[in-house]
Amino acid sequence: MKNKITEILGWYGVVAIVAAYIMVTFSFIKPTDLLYLILNGTGAVGIVADAFNDKNYQPVVLNLIWAVVAIVAIIKLII
C-alpha cells in the first residue's frame, strides 16, 4: 500500500511540475504567480516521497532544493 501511495505522489509531482512549466512557457501564468509556485513545490514534494521510497537519492536532493525554493518564494510573495 505504501508503495502505491508514493508512486501516485511521484506521478502527481511529475504532472504538477510539467503543467507549471507548460503554463509559464505559453504565458497562461507568470513564474511569480502563486499557482506556479504551489505546483512546483507540491510537485517536488511528491517526487521526493517516491524517490526516497525507492532509495533513489539524487532526485530526493534535487527536489528538496526545488521545494525549498518554492516555499521561500511563496513566503516572499505572501509577506
N, C-alpha and C positions, 0 to 999 in steps of 0.2 A: 504493500500500500504506500509506504514512504517513497519508494522509487517512482511510483506512478505520479504522486503529487509533485515531486521535484522535477520530473520530466515535463509535466504540464506547466510548472513555473518557468522552466527553461524555455519552452516554446512560447509562452507569453512574453518572456523577455526579448526573444528574437523578433517577434511580431511588433512589440511596442517600439523597440529601437529602430527597426526598419520603417515603421509607419511614421515615426517622428522625423526621420531623415527624409522620407518622401515628401511629407507635408512642408518641411522647410525648403527643400530643393525646388518645389513647384510653387512656392510663395503662398501656401494656404495659411501658414502661421510663420511667426518670426522666431529665431532662436532664443529670444528673450521672453517668449510667451510662457506662461505657467504650464500650459498643456504640454509643450515641448519638454520642459524640464521634468515634469512628472512622468511622462512616458519614458524618458531616458533614465531617470532614477529608479523607477519601479522595474523597468526592463532589465537594468543592470542587476538589481537585487534578485530577480528571477533567474538570471543566468548564473549568478553566484551560487544560489541554492542548488541548482542542478549540477554545476561543475564541481562544487565541493562534495556533493554526494557521490560523484563519480571519481573523486580523488584526482581531478584534473585541475591543478593549481594555477596554471598560467591564466586561464580565463577568470579564475577567482580573483587574482591580484588585479588584473586589468579592470574588471567590472566593479571591484570595491573602489578603486580610484574613480571610475566613471560615476558611481553612485555618490561618492563624497562630493565630487564637483557639482553634481546636480543638486544635492542637498544644500551646499553652500550658496549656489546660485538662487535657489528657492528662498532661502533665508534673506539673502541680499535683496531679492525682489519684493518680499513681503515687508521688510523693515524700512 
